[in-house]
């Protein structure tokens, strides 16, 4: 992402760019030793400090970046953030698209329309999902009726 006007920058670079200091627990050198550093379980003490340091700075970064945008953009960002946070209490399930191309549509048009009309979010299922097959989608929904409509669309 281009957050500072430059490519390949990490959170500390963005924090510095916004005059907020840096997370002293970040250590990108770990990726040279282990590209899957964050897949280690249980989390090490170093990982916990790194992650909590990042989270601590996010609120300051949010406030700093809002100062540089118009009131309309700030209001839209607030609405989108509220919408995204509301998904943490949603239910989830899986559907198998009988005809993937028809389900997704040209450029994703059918999928976007279905998400909009049902109030759902859909993503391709991870390949390590039990019973995974090509055309499986993970669906986040707030009503069983909405999930049923997605299932019907997937079965067409």
C-alpha positions in Angstrom: 0.0 0.0 0.0 1.1 3.5 -0.6 0.4 5.3 2.7 3.4 7.6 2.8 3.7 8.3 -0.9 6.3 5.5 -1.0 6.1 1.8 -1.6 7.2 -1.0 0.8 6.8 0.8 4.1 5.9 -0.7 7.4 3.8 0.6 10.3 6.8 2.3 11.9 7.5 4.2 8.7 3.9 5.3 8.6 4.0 6.3 12.3 7.2 8.4 11.7 5.7 10.0 8.6 2.8 11.1 10.8 5.1 12.4 13.6 4.0 9.7 16.1 7.3 8.0 17.0 7.7 4.2 16.5 6.9 0.9 18.1 10.2 -0.1 19.7 9.2 -3.8 19.7 9.0 -4.1 15.9 11.8 -6.1 14.4 11.5 -6.8 10.7 14.8 -8.7 10.8 12.8 -11.7 12.1 11.4 -12.3 8.6 14.9 -13.0 7.2 15.1 -16.0 9.7 11.5 -17.1 9.4 9.1 -15.8 6.8 6.2 -17.4 8.7 7.1 -15.6 11.9 3.5 -14.8 12.8 2.4 -18.4 12.3 4.3 -19.5 15.4 2.1 -20.7 18.2 1.9 -20.1 21.0 2.8 -16.5 20.6 6.1 -15.6 22.1 6.5 -12.7 24.5 8.3 -10.7 21.7 5.3 -11.2 19.5 2.8 -10.1 22.1 4.8 -6.9 22.8 5.1 -6.2 19.1 1.4 -6.7 18.5 0.3 -4.7 21.5 2.7 -1.9 20.6 1.2 -1.8 17.1 -2.4 -1.6 18.5 -1.4 1.1 20.9 -0.3 3.3 18.1 -3.3 2.7 15.9 -5.6 5.0 17.8 -3.1 7.9 17.6 -2.5 7.2 13.9 -6.2 7.2 13.3 -6.7 10.6 14.9 -3.6 12.0 13.1 -4.8 10.9 9.7 -8.3 12.2 10.3 -6.9 15.7 10.8 -5.8 15.7 7.1 -9.1 14.8 5.5 -12.3 16.7 4.8 -15.3 16.4 7.1 -17.2 14.4 4.4 -14.3 11.9 4.1 -14.0 11.6 7.8 -17.8 10.9 8.2 -17.6 8.3 5.4 -14.6 6.6 7.2 -16.5 6.6 10.4 -19.6 5.0 8.8 -17.4 2.3 7.1 -15.6 1.6 10.3 -18.8 1.2 12.2 -20.2 -1.1 9.5 -17.0 -3.2 9.6 -17.1 -3.5 13.4 -20.7 -4.6 13.3 -19.6 -7.8 11.6 -17.9 -9.2 14.7 -21.2 -10.5 16.0 -22.3 -12.0 12.6 -22.9 -15.7 11.9 -20.9 -17.5 9.3 -21.3 -20.5 7.1 -20.2 -22.0 3.8 -21.8 -22.4 0.4 -20.7 -24.3 -2.7 -21.3 -22.4 -5.9 -22.6 -24.9 -8.5 -21.5 -22.5 -11.4 -18.7 -20.4 -10.1 -18.6 -18.0 -13.1 -22.4 -17.3 -12.9 -22.2 -16.9 -9.1 -19.4 -14.4 -9.2 -20.4 -12.7 -12.5 -18.3 -10.6 -14.8 -15.9 -8.6 -12.7 -17.6 -9.8 -9.6 -20.9 -8.0 -10.4 -23.2 -10.8 -9.3 -21.3 -11.4 -6.1 -21.4 -7.7 -5.2 -25.1 -7.4 -6.0 -25.9 -10.5 -3.9 -23.9 -9.1 -1.0 -25.7 -5.8 -1.3 -29.2 -7.3 -1.6 -28.7 -9.8 1.3 -26.5 -7.7 3.6 -23.9 -10.4 3.6 -20.1 -10.6 3.1 -18.6 -13.4 1.0 -15.0 -14.6 0.5 -13.5 -17.6 -1.2 -13.1 -20.3 1.5 -9.5 -21.0 2.6 -8.2 -24.2 1.0 -7.6 -25.8 4.4 -11.3 -25.6 5.2 -12.7 -29.1 6.1 -14.5 -30.5 3.0 -13.0 -27.7 0.8 -13.7 -27.8 -2.9 -13.3 -25.2 -5.7 -16.2 -22.8 -5.6 -16.7 -22.9 -1.8 -17.4 -19.5 -0.2 -17.4 -18.4 3.4 -20.5 -16.3 4.1 -20.9 -13.8 7.0 -24.6 -13.1 7.6 -26.9 -11.5 10.2 -30.1 -13.3 9.4 -30.7 -16.9 8.4 -33.0 -15.6 5.6 -30.1 -13.8 4.1 -27.9 -16.9 4.2 -30.7 -19.0 2.6 -30.8 -16.5 -0.3 -27.1 -16.9 -0.8 -27.4 -20.7 -0.7 -30.2 -20.5 -3.3 -28.0 -18.3 -5.6 -25.1 -20.7 -5.2 -27.2 -23.6 -6.2 -28.3 -22.0 -9.5 
